[in-house]
Amino acid sequence: MSFRLGLTGSIGMGKSTTAAMFAERGCALWDADAAVHRLYAKGGAAVAPLQETFPKAIEDGAVSRDRLREIIAADPDALPRIEAIVHPLVRQDREIFAANHTDRIVVFDIPLLFETGGEAEMDAVACVTIPAQLQRERVLARGTMSAEDLDRILARQMPSDEKCARADYVIVTDTLEHAGAQVQSVLEDIERRRHA
């Protein structure tokens, strides 16, 4: 049986980098964001149901994230309707991945793990974190969103300290070296738990 580790953390906390560290150390990795990209791409499972509800969200046979953002900004009721369509498809993608991967440790990179109740399907949860000011600097330095966009995203996410309090492991991603050392100790602890 694979050990299922949920990996979560708010935007800009270094989750993708940390996920890659787990993969480099031999873990199978499922990425929720990559699953959404597959679902939104031409021929993806989310295209038809979203087209039915939000026809303006479709561009060249695929779901446009920019158009979805505009729809969400204009209509506060749009997001829950989008999530009701997309979340079950993401869960199905995750279940298919899990059924096809029997590695010792499978890492599930899920930004909204606690918000969607996904932690119930995991053997343990690791949460990445950094101080809020560093988080803002990292996200805004990307140049892909405004401070207002970031505030809107943060308002929808569980506060980082609450995520950390609920997690089995906390990984501080202030430097690559520090994060890597913590990933290694998490894996060593999981191996101990597997053989206990």
Secondary structure, 3 states (H helix, E strand, C coil): CCEEEEEECCCCCCHHHHHHHHHHCCCEEEEHHHHHHHHHCCCCCCHHHHHHHCHHHEECCEECHHHHHHHHHHCCCHHHHHHHHHHHHHHHHHHHHHHHCCCCEEEEECCCCCCCCHHHHCCEEEEEECCHHHHHHHHHHCCCCCHHHHHHHHHHCCCHHHHHHHCCEEEECCCHHHHHHHHHHHHHHHHHHHCC
